[in-house]
Amino acid sequence: MAGLILREDVDAVRERSHIDEIVGEQVTLRHAGEGSLKGLCPFHDEKSPSFHVRPQVGRWHCFGCGEGGDVISFVQKMDGLGFTDAVEYLAGKIGLQVRYEEGSERRTEEPGRRQRLLEANRIAAAYFVEQLQSPEAQTGRQFLTERSFTPADAAHFGVGYAPKGWDHLTNLLRQKGFNEAELVASGLVSQGNRGVYDRFRGRLMWPIRDVTGEPIGFGARKLYDDDQGPKYLNTPETALYKKSQVLYGIDLAKREIAKTKRIVVVEGYTDVMAAHLSGITTAVATCGTAFGTDHVRMARRLVGDTNAGGGVKLADGGSLGGEIIFTFDGDAAGQKAAMRAFNEDQRFYAQTFVAVEKSGMDPCDLRQHHGPQAVRALIEGRQPLFEFVIQTTLKSYDLNTAEGRIGALRACAPVIASIRYNALRPEYTR
């Protein structure tokens, strides 16, 4: 089986990881008698602490919601990770290089390479944040101010600035001991005829973090007219950064997603910022690609999206256990994006919704011009995705004619037939 970690390494991770420290990063714990700590459960809302951790035996249990397990299962549930990813994450924290059963390869890079690439990204993230305060970064600060983001907001999301020079970051990383092969592998530099140079120059920078909060790449926004590059430039595909498998803001949103069983998908970095600052703290965004199968898999893990229990039970045995809400502009491009999302809808057991802003404003524009309440109203005004698709389809036909009505019926029939919940189909058929 691919990715099967040696049992002795799994046991070592479980034994050497301090469960009170791992849980303590997410939950404020206090003593609850000999050998026990307690706090408010991170997996459901409660006012009195019923979440208990027993460091001596390496276990946790919530007497309120009934969840429990060891340090690995806590990381799995908290961060929406699979078993192997959770073990690797904990192994990295204790400095253990895990091994795999013969014929089972998880990572293609040599031992320690992943940690080196993570360290390079950590250094870059801190450098960009520092540079945002430089005189040269005035244009970047003005960009944020014009969109109603304060310095504190920028700090919260780790926004930074890449200076215009060709090799500022390259030289810094070399001083830190990184060789040219590592620089290229990190995606932070580009290879030219005369050697390597900074990939990001004269741009506003957003760190793209994995679900555990580690920076694995960056999104860069053009600021200057003489920049011949694209409006947004992301880290290229690396051992750490695969755009089809990352969601911007997931590190900040994961806890609330797990609690509320809701995830809101917006279209850009500033939209994520605006949504969070407006109280929609489950907002995430894709990074230069459409919401695809791997994103669906990640969202399902975080929402706890299965048909095995929880949520509202339906007549056909399904379960509406959570909500996936997509925000799109009301223009043709937004409708096309909604149709793509509908094609992925069958992969969810959660209810899938769409929130469309009729005037074409995105969440960043809405917050800037109409305040946080307008962003919240957009999300609360969501409608079922298949209802939106049906209405969009009907607009292509003249329903005042018999021919138009027949054409609309034929076009909508496959949409209605694809609604997975039998109890809902008759309503939409009528």
C-alpha positions in Angstrom: 0.0 0.0 0.0 1.4 3.4 -1.0 2.5 5.6 1.9 2.5 2.9 4.5 4.8 4.1 7.4 6.7 1.5 9.3 4.7 0.6 12.5 7.7 1.2 14.7 8.0 4.8 13.4 4.2 5.4 14.0 4.7 4.1 17.6 7.7 6.3 18.1 5.8 9.4 16.9 2.9 8.5 19.2 5.2 8.0 22.2 7.5 10.9 21.7 4.9 13.6 20.8 3.7 15.5 23.9 0.0 15.4 23.6 -0.5 18.3 26.1 1.8 20.5 24.0 0.1 19.6 20.7 -3.4 20.1 22.0 -2.2 23.2 23.9 -1.4 24.9 20.6 -5.1 24.8 19.9 -6.8 24.6 23.3 -6.2 26.5 26.5 -5.7 23.8 29.0 -5.7 23.9 32.8 -5.3 21.3 35.5 -8.3 19.1 36.3 -7.0 16.8 39.0 -4.1 14.4 39.1 -2.8 13.5 35.6 -5.6 15.4 33.7 -6.0 18.7 31.9 -9.2 20.2 30.6 -10.4 23.0 28.3 -13.1 23.9 25.9 -13.6 21.4 23.1 -12.3 22.6 19.7 -14.8 20.4 17.9 -18.1 21.7 19.2 -19.4 24.9 20.9 -19.5 24.7 24.7 -19.4 27.1 27.6 -18.2 24.7 30.3 -15.0 22.7 29.5 -15.7 19.0 28.9 -12.6 18.3 26.8 -10.0 16.3 28.8 -6.3 15.4 28.0 -4.3 12.8 29.9 -0.7 13.3 29.1 0.5 10.2 31.0 -1.5 7.9 28.7 -1.4 10.1 25.6 -5.1 10.3 25.2 -7.8 13.0 24.8 -11.6 12.8 25.2 -14.5 15.1 25.1 -17.4 14.2 27.4 -19.6 16.7 25.5 -19.5 15.4 21.9 -17.9 12.0 22.6 -14.9 12.5 20.4 -11.6 11.1 21.6 -8.3 9.4 20.6 -4.5 9.8 20.7 -2.2 12.6 19.5 -2.3 11.4 15.9 -6.1 11.4 15.7 -6.2 14.8 17.3 -4.0 16.3 14.6 -6.1 14.4 11.9 -9.4 15.9 13.2 -8.0 19.3 14.0 -6.2 19.9 10.7 -8.3 17.7 8.4 -5.3 15.5 7.6 -5.1 11.9 6.6 -3.3 9.5 8.9 0.0 9.5 7.0 0.1 13.3 6.7 -0.6 13.6 10.5 2.2 11.2 11.4 4.6 13.1 9.1 3.6 16.4 10.6 4.2 15.2 14.1 7.4 13.5 13.1 8.7 16.8 11.8 8.0 18.4 15.1 10.1 15.9 17.0 12.8 15.6 14.4 12.1 12.1 13.3 12.5 11.0 9.7 9.8 8.4 9.1 10.5 5.3 7.0 8.1 3.4 4.8 7.5 -0.2 4.2 9.4 -1.8 1.3 7.9 -0.8 -2.1 5.9 2.1 -0.4 7.2 5.6 -1.2 5.5 8.7 0.4 8.0 11.4 -0.4 10.3 11.6 -3.4 12.8 14.0 -1.9 15.7 12.8 0.2 15.5 12.7 4.0 15.5 16.2 5.5 14.9 17.9 2.1 11.3 18.8 3.0 12.3 20.5 6.2 15.0 22.5 4.3 12.4 23.7 1.8 10.0 24.6 4.6 12.8 26.6 6.3 13.5 28.5 3.1 9.9 29.5 2.9 9.8 30.5 6.6 12.8 32.8 6.1 11.2 34.3 2.9 7.9 34.9 4.7 9.6 36.8 7.5 11.7 38.7 5.1 8.7 39.9 3.0 6.9 41.0 6.2 9.9 43.0 7.2 10.2 44.6 3.8 6.6 45.8 3.9 7.8 48.5 6.3 10.5 49.8 4.0 10.2 53.1 2.1 10.1 51.3 -1.2 7.0 49.4 -0.1 4.9 52.5 0.1 3.0 51.5 -3.0 2.2 48.2 -1.4 1.0 49.8 1.8 -1.2 52.2 -0.2 -2.7 49.2 -2.1 -3.8 47.7 1.2 -5.0 51.0 2.6 -7.1 51.7 -0.4 -8.9 48.4 0.2 -9.5 49.2 3.9 -6.9 46.9 5.3 -4.9 48.2 8.3 -1.3 47.3 9.2 -2.7 45.0 11.9 -4.8 43.2 9.2 -1.7 42.8 7.0 0.2 41.4 10.0 -2.6 38.9 10.8 -2.5 37.4 7.3 1.3 37.7 7.0 1.2 40.1 4.0 4.6 41.3 2.9 6.5 43.0 0.1 9.2 41.7 -2.3 11.7 44.5 -3.2 12.5 45.3 -6.8 16.1 44.1 -6.9 17.1 40.9 -8.7 18.7 39.0 -5.9 17.9 40.3 -2.4 16.2 37.2 -1.2 18.6 34.9 -3.1 21.5 36.5 -1.3 19.8 36.2 2.1 19.1 32.5 1.6 22.6 31.9 0.5 23.9 33.6 3.6 21.6 31.2 5.6 23.4 28.2 4.0 21.1 27.2 1.2 22.7 26.0 -2.0 21.5 26.7 -5.6 19.7 23.4 -6.0 17.7 24.1 -2.8 16.9 27.6 -4.0 15.5 26.4 -7.3 13.6 23.5 -5.6 12.0 26.0 -3.2 10.3 28.0 -6.1 11.6 31.2 -4.5 14.1 31.8 -7.3 14.1 31.4 -11.1 16.9 30.0 -13.2 18.3 32.3 -15.9 21.3 32.1 -18.3 23.5 33.9 -15.8 22.3 31.9 -12.7 19.5 32.2 -10.3 17.5 35.4 -9.4 14.5 36.3 -7.2 11.2 35.0 -8.7 9.2 37.7 -6.9 10.3 41.4 -7.4 8.4 44.6 -6.7 5.2 42.8 -5.6 2.8 42.5 -2.6 3.2 39.1 -1.1 0.7 36.7 0.5 2.1 33.5 2.2 0.2 30.4 1.2 0.3 28.1 4.1 -0.7 24.4 4.5 -3.3 23.3 6.9 -0.7 23.2 9.8 0.3 26.8 9.2 3.6 26.2 7.5 4.4 28.5 4.5 4.7 26.4 1.4 4.5 29.0 -1.3 3.5 32.6 -2.1 1.0 34.6 -4.1 2.4 37.9 -5.5 0.3 40.9 -6.8 1.7 43.3 -9.4 2.1 46.9 -8.2 4.0 48.7 -10.9 3.1 49.6 -14.5 6.6 48.6 -15.8 6.1 45.0 -14.4 5.7 42.9 -17.5 4.5 39.9 -15.6 0.9 38.7 -14.9 -1.3 40.5 -12.4 -0.9 37.6 -10.0 2.2 35.3 -9.9 2.3 32.3 -7.7 5.0 29.9 -6.6 5.5 27.2 -9.3 4.8 23.6 -8.6 7.4 22.3 -6.0 7.7 19.3 -3.7 5.8 21.5 -1.1 3.4 23.5 -3.3 0.9 21.9 -5.6 -1.8 24.4 -6.5 -4.5 21.8 -7.0 -4.0 20.7 -3.4 -3.8 24.0 -1.5 -6.4 26.5 -0.3 -5.3 30.0 0.7 -6.5 30.8 4.3 -7.1 27.2 5.3 -4.7 27.5 8.3 -6.8 30.4 9.7 -10.2 28.9 8.7 -9.7 25.2 9.7 -10.8 25.4 13.3 -14.0 27.3 12.5 -14.8 25.0 9.6 -14.5 22.0 11.8 -16.8 23.6 14.4 -19.5 25.0 12.1 -19.3 22.4 9.3 -19.3 25.2 6.8 -16.6 26.3 4.3 -16.9 29.4 2.1 -14.9 29.4 -1.2 -14.1 32.9 -2.5 -11.9 33.8 -5.5 -8.8 35.8 -4.2 -6.4 36.6 -1.4 -8.0 40.0 -0.6 -11.5 38.3 -0.7 -10.3 35.9 2.0 -9.0 38.8 4.1 -12.2 40.8 3.6 -14.4 37.8 4.5 -12.5 37.0 7.6 -12.5 40.6 8.7 -16.3 40.7 8.2 -16.9 37.7 10.4 -16.9 35.0 7.7 -13.9 33.1 9.2 -14.4 29.9 7.2 -13.4 31.6 4.0 -10.7 30.1 1.8 -9.6 30.6 -1.9 -8.0 28.5 -4.5 -4.6 29.6 -5.8 -4.6 30.3 -9.5 -6.7 27.3 -10.4 -10.4 26.2 -10.4 -11.9 24.4 -7.4 -11.1 20.8 -8.3 -11.2 17.2 -7.0 -8.3 17.5 -4.6 -9.8 20.7 -3.1 -13.1 18.7 -2.7 -11.2 16.0 -0.8 -9.6 18.6 1.5 -12.9 20.4 2.1 -14.7 17.1 2.9 -12.1 16.2 5.5 -12.4 19.5 7.2 -16.2 19.7 7.1 -16.4 16.0 8.2 -18.5 15.5 5.0 -19.5 11.9 5.0 -22.8 10.0 4.6 -22.1 8.0 7.7 -23.9 10.3 10.2 -24.5 13.8 11.4 -26.5 16.5 9.9 -30.1 16.3 8.5 -31.2 12.8 7.4 -33.1 12.5 4.1 -35.5 9.9 2.9 -32.9 8.2 0.6 -30.5 7.7 3.5 -28.2 10.6 2.6 -27.1 13.2 5.1 -26.9 17.0 4.7 -24.0 17.2 7.2 -22.5 20.6 6.3 -22.4 23.4 3.8 -20.0 24.3 1.0 -20.7 27.9 -0.2 -19.1 29.2 -3.4 -19.1 32.9 -4.1 -19.1 34.1 -7.7 -19.6 37.3 -9.6 -22.9 37.7 -11.4 -21.3 37.9 -14.8 -20.8 35.3 -17.5 -17.4 34.2 -16.0 -19.0 33.8 -12.6 -21.8 31.7 -14.1 -19.2 29.5 -15.9 -17.4 29.0 -12.6 -20.6 28.0 -10.9 -21.2 25.4 -13.6 -17.7 24.0 -13.0 -18.5 23.8 -9.3 -21.7 22.0 -10.1 -19.8 19.3 -11.9 -17.9 18.7 -8.7 -21.0 18.8 -6.6 -21.7 15.1 -6.7 -18.5 14.5 -4.8 -19.9 16.2 -1.7 -22.4 14.8 0.8 -22.8 18.3 2.3 -25.2 20.8 0.9 -23.6 22.9 -1.8 -24.6 26.6 -2.2 -23.7 29.6 -4.3 -23.7 33.2 -3.2 -23.8 35.6 -6.1 -23.4 39.4 -5.9 -25.7 40.8 -8.6 -23.7 44.0 -9.2 -20.4 42.0 -9.8 -18.7 43.1 -6.5 -16.4 40.6 -4.9 -16.2 40.3 -1.0 -13.3 42.8 -0.9 -15.2 45.4 -2.9 -18.4 44.8 -0.8 -16.6 45.3 2.4 -14.8 48.4 1.1 -17.9 50.1 -0.3 -20.7 48.8 1.9 -19.1 47.5 5.1 -18.7 44.1 6.7 -22.5 43.6 7.0 -22.7 43.5 3.2 -20.3 40.6 3.1 -22.2 38.7 5.7 -25.5 39.4 3.9 -24.0 38.0 0.7 -23.2 34.7 2.4 -26.4 34.5 4.3 -28.3 35.0 1.0 -26.9 31.9 -0.5 -29.0 29.6 -2.6 -28.7 25.9 -3.5 -26.1 25.4 -6.3 -28.4 23.3 -8.4 -31.2 25.9 -8.1 -28.8 28.6 -9.4 -27.7 26.3 -12.3 -31.4 25.6 -13.2 -32.2 29.4 -13.1 -29.0 30.1 -15.2 -30.0 27.5 -17.7 -33.6 28.8 -18.0 -32.3 32.3 -18.9 -31.1 30.9 -22.2 -34.6 30.1 -23.4 -37.7 32.1 -24.2 -40.3 30.7 -21.8 -43.1 32.6 -23.5 -43.0 30.1 -26.4 -43.8 26.4 -26.4 -40.6 25.7 -28.2 -38.6 27.7 -25.6 -40.3 25.8 -22.7 -39.6 22.4 -24.3 -36.0 23.4 -24.9 -35.7 24.6 -21.3 -37.3 21.4 -20.0 -34.8 19.2 -21.9 -31.8 21.3 -20.8 -32.9 21.2 -17.1 -33.9 17.6 -16.9 -30.3 16.3 -16.6 -29.6 18.9 -13.8 -32.6 17.8 -11.8 -31.8 14.1 -12.4 -28.3 14.6 -11.0 -29.7 15.9 -7.6 -28.5 13.2 -5.3 -31.3 13.5 -2.8 -34.5 11.8 -4.1 -36.8 13.8 -1.8 -35.7 17.1 -3.5 -36.1 16.1 -7.1 -40.0 16.3 -7.3 -39.9 19.8 -5.9 -37.5 21.0 -8.6 -39.3 19.0 -11.2 -42.5 21.0 -10.5 
